[in-house]
Amino acid sequence: MNFDPLAVITAFGLIFLAELPDKTMFASLAMGTRMRPLYVWFGTSTAFLVHVALAVGAGSLLSLLPGTAVKLVSAALFAFGAFMLWRGGDEDGEDDAGGKAVTSFWPVYTTAFTAVFVSEWGDLTQITTANLAATNGWLPTAIGSAAALMSVSALALLAGRFIAKRVPLRTVQRVGALCMAGLAVWTLVEAFTA
């Protein structure tokens, strides 16, 4: 096997730029304002690693998955997230459980993993990773793609934590809920226009 560092850089650059405006980045940002960012990052990173492994392993076969069904499930998860964030903002006392950040590892990890795992099926970055693996080799593509996806998630979480420290929690929850609702609508539109 010939390892090409340029293939790693190519995969990183393409995937990083494709993922920046993606709904998963905004979901990570929203989760990072309500949950422990490091735990969210572990969950999103694990989901990204699974998707990269599937993309480089299955190549172009991933594009044959039923995209509409995956997008509908993803939209439902985003809508549920919006509901939970909005409902959390209705608590009057800041000492109530609804106003506190979720801090236990497994609930945060599972939520982040599931949100990314479901929403990334058939995503542009997954298809791009599969195409790059077919032309540039699976190992450099896997390394570059995984590093790019994990970097975007980390950037989103850092921004989320920065915002959470400077803006009241209720405001962050409301904006996060509106963003998640917007992502649900966006995903529904993608499901029916694709």
N, C-alpha and C positions, 0 to 999 in steps of 0.2 A: 504494500500500500504506500502510495506517495502522499505525504502530508504537505499541503500547500498553505503557508501562512496567509497568503493573499486571499485564499478562499475563506479563511476565518474572518478576515477584515471585511471582505465583501458581504458575507452573511450577516455579520454584526451590523454593518452600515445599513443594508437594505431592511433588515428586520427592525432595527431600532427606529428608523424613520417611519416605517409602516405602522408600528405599534404606538407611536407617540399620540396620534389623534384618535386612537382606538377606544372603544367603549370600556375595555378591560382596564385601561389606565385610569379612567374616571371612576370606575368601580373601586379600584384599589385606593384611590384618593379618598373616596367616601368612607370606605371601611377603615382607613387609617385615622380618620377623625373620631371614630367611635370605639375602636378596638386597639389593642396593643400593636403598633406598627411592625415590630419584629416578628410577631406571631403571624400577622397577615402576610408578611413577606415570605415566611417559610411556607405558608399554604399556597400562595400564588406561585412561588418558585417551583414547588413540587408539581403543581398542575402544569406549569410551563415545561418542566423537564419531561413529564409524561407525554405531552403533546409533541415535543421535539423528537422524542424517541419514536413515537408513532409515525410522525411525518417522514423521518429519514428511513424508517423501517418499511413503511408501506408505500412510500413514494406517492405517485399520482393516484393511487387507489382511494385515498382519503377524499378526493374531490367527488367521489361517487356516492358518498353518504347522503341520506335524505336531508338536505339543508333546511327545508321548511320546518320539519318537525323539530330539529335542533334549535332553530331560531325561536320557535314558539315556546319551548321549554325555557330558553334563555330569557325571553321577554317576561315569562311568568316569574322567574327568579328575581329579575330586576324589579318588577312590580311589587313582589313580596318584600324586597329590601327597602323600597320606597315607603311602603306601608309601615314597616317596623321602625324606620328612622323617623317618620312623621309622628307615629304614636309615641315614640320615646321623647319627642319634644313637647308632648302634652302634659308631662308631669310638672306639678307646681313647685315642689321642693327639690332643691339640688341634691339633697341627701337621699332621695328616693332611688331605688334600684334602676328605674328607667332613665335617670339622668347620669348614671355612672358609665364609664367605659367598660366594655366587656374585657376582662383581663385573664381569664383562664385559658391555658394553651389550647386544649382540644376543641372547645367550641369555636374559638377564633380561627384556628387552623382549618377545621372542617368547613366552616363557612367560606373562608377565602379560597380553599382548594375547590370546593364545589362550584362556586360562582365562576371561577376562571375555567375550570375543567369543562363545564357545560357550555359556556359562552364561546370558547375558542374552537369548537368543532367546525371544521370547514372554513375557518377564518382565513383572511388573506395571508396572514403571517404563516399559518400552518401550510397552506398551499405553496407559498413561496419557498418555505423550508424544504418541502418535498421536491420542488423543481430544482432548487439549488443542490440538493443531495444527489439528484440524478446526474447533474452535470459537473459538480465540483467535488464529489466524494462525500461520504456520510459523516466522517469524523470531523473535518474542519467545519462543515455546515452545522453539525450538532453543537460544536463548541461556540461558534459565532452566534448562532440563533439563540441558544440558551442564555448566553451572556447578555445579549441585547434585550431579551424579554425580561430577565431578572433586573437589569439596570433600569428599564422603564418603570417597572413596579417599584423599585427602590426610590426613584425620583418622585413618583406619585405619592408614596408614603411620607417622604420627607416634607413635601409640600403640604400634605394633609396635617401633619403634626405641627408645622409652622402656623398654619391657619388656625388650628384648634387652640393654640396657646394665646392667640391675639383676638379671637372672636368668641363671643359667648356661645356656650354649648348649644343652647336652644336654636340660635341662628344657624350654626353649623349643621345641626340636624335637619332643619327645614330646607336649607340649600342642598344638602346631601340627598334628602328625600326627593326634591324637585329634579335633581340631576338623575337619580335612579329612575324616576318616573319618565323622564325624557329618554333615558336609555331603553326603557321598556317599549316606549312608543317607536323609537328609532328601530329597534330590533323587529318589532311587528311589521313596520313598513318594509324592512329588508326581506322579511319572510314572505310577504305577499307581492313584492315587486321583482323578486329574483327569478 
